[in-house]
Amino acid sequence: MKIKELTIDEMLKLKAVVLYVINKCDEIDYFHLFKILYFADRAHYAKYGRRIIQDTFCALPKGPVPSVLFDAIKVATKQATAVNNSPLSIISNSIESPDSAYYFILSTKELPDMEELSQSDIDCLDASIKENKNVDIDTLSTKSHDEAWRNAWEKQKAHPMDAILMAKAGGANESMIEYIKENEEINKLAF
């Protein structure tokens, strides 16, 4: 399994989701942002058979981390650099760390494009924000060490997580899993 390269449209959707969550929380550390996104994406996939974001979650020691978003945040907070005209700039130019001493705290430079978000996206994001925003890091980390995380972690640290296992961990029933698998096969044929 490899990390998916995101299209420009997928980057714009990811940007809208990130800006939405950060704005709803005023400011947020990237650990909480990652977990809010993970639990929202997992729940949405399990319920609707569609992911909110197309970023690949990887199994890191403290839980799932969205790969492309993490790279964009490192650029935004000056922890890394990106090549000129990198697609990462779509996100990295829209967020910042208000205090370089606390580079892990994020705020936004703009509002989200709400046309990128469906009502079901918003509902799952809001539920995840409410459930996870004020949970301490250790508890949130343990909570995120689900079947999808364990499966990837046991293969190799920082290994990409299986989206089907994410849906299962989110409570998807067998008919939804079959629906998801069929859609994945169709998407492989279409692209």
N, C-alpha and C positions, 0 to 999 in steps of 0.2 A: 504494500500500500504506500502511495506517495502523497506528498502535499500537493493539493490542487492549486493550479495557477488561476487566479480570479480574472474574469473579464472586467472591462471598465464598468459595465452595468452592475456586476456583482460588487465591485469596489464602491460604487455609489450607494448601493443598498446597505453595505456594511457601514459606510460613513453615516448614513441616516440613522441606522440603528444605534451606533456608538454615540452620536450626538444626542439622540433621544434619551438614552439611559443617563448620560452624564448630566444633561440639563434637568432631568427629573430628580436627580440626586444632588443637584447644585455642584458639588465637587465629589469625586470618588477616587479611591486608589485603584490602580489597574488590577490588583488581585480581585477585588470585589466586582469590578467591571467584567472580568473574564468569567467569573462564576455566575453572575447574573445572566450573562449572555448564554453560557452553557446550559443552565437550567431552563431558560426560556426556549432556547433552540430545541433542546431535547423534548420538552413538553409539547411544543408545537409540532414537531416531527411525529411524535407518538399519537397525537390527536388528529392532525390534519394530513399527515403523509407528505408534508413539505417543510423543509428547513427554513428558518428565518434568514439565516446567513449561510453562505456557501464556503466560508473559511474552514480549513481543516483544523480540528482540535487535536492537539498532541498531548500525550500523557507525560506530564512533568511531575516532580516530587510532590508539589502542593496541589496537584489536580490538573484538570483539562485547561489547556491554553490555546486560544485561537492563533494559529501561526502567523498569518499575514498581518493581523491586527497587532500582534506583539512586535513584529518588525516595524510597523508604522509608528507605534508608540515609542519605541527606542529612538527612532529618527526625530519625532516630535519633541522628545525630552532631552535631546542631544547626547544620548547614550550610544548612538550609532549614526552613521551617515548613509545616504542613499545616492545613487547615481542621478545625474540631472534628468529631469522629465520622468522619473520613476513613477509608476502607478501608486506607489506608497504615498506619494505627496498628496493624493486625493484625500487621504485621511490625515496624514501628519501635518498638513497645513491648516487643518480645521480644529486641532486640539493643541493644548499646551499644558505645561506644568507651571503654575503661577510662581512657584518658589523653587529655584534650582537645588536648594538644599533638601527639598522634599519632592524630588523628581517623579516619585511614584504617585503623587496626587495629580489628578487630571481635571482640567476645566476646558470649556469650549470657546472657540473664537466666533462661532456662528450657530444659528439654529438649524435643526434638522429639516430636511426636505420631507415633509409629511406625506407627500404623494408617493414616496418610496415604500411607505408602510401600510400594510393592510390592517383592518380592524382586528383580525386574529393575531397578527404580529404584536400590535399594541397591547391587546389583552394579555398575551403570554409574557411580554416584557414587563408590564405593570405588575402582574402576579409575582414574577420572579424578583422584581425590585422590592416589593412589599415583604416577601418571604426572606430575602437574603441580604438586604442592604445593611442591616444592623447586626448581623451574625458575626461573631469573632472569627478570625482567620483560621484558627485550628479546627473549629467546628465545621466551618465551610469546606475546608480542605478534606476532612474526613468524610463529610457528606458527599463530596464529588468523586470519591474513590469508589465508583460503582462498577458494575460488570464491564462496561465499555472501557473504562480507565484501566482496570486490572488486566484485562485481556491485552491491551496495548503495552502496558508497563512490563508485563511478564515477557513479551516478545523482545522488547528493547526499550530502554529509557528514552523518552522524548519521541516515541513511536507514534505515528498518526493513529487516531482512534477510528474504529469501524462505526460508520453512521447507523447501520442496522442495529448494532448493539446499543448505540445511544438511544434509538427509538424504543428498544426493548426495556432499557433501564428507565426510560420515561413512562413506561406502562403501556406501550403499544400491544394490542392483542394480535393473535395470529393472522386474522384477516387483514389487519392494517400492515403487518409485516409483509404479507404476500403482495399487497397493493404497492408498497414501497419497492419491493424487489422487482416487480413488473415494470414500474416506472423507471427504475435504474437501468433495466435492460433496454427499454425503449429509448432512453436518453443516450445510451451507448451507440445504438444503431443510428440515431438522428445526427450525432456529432461524430 
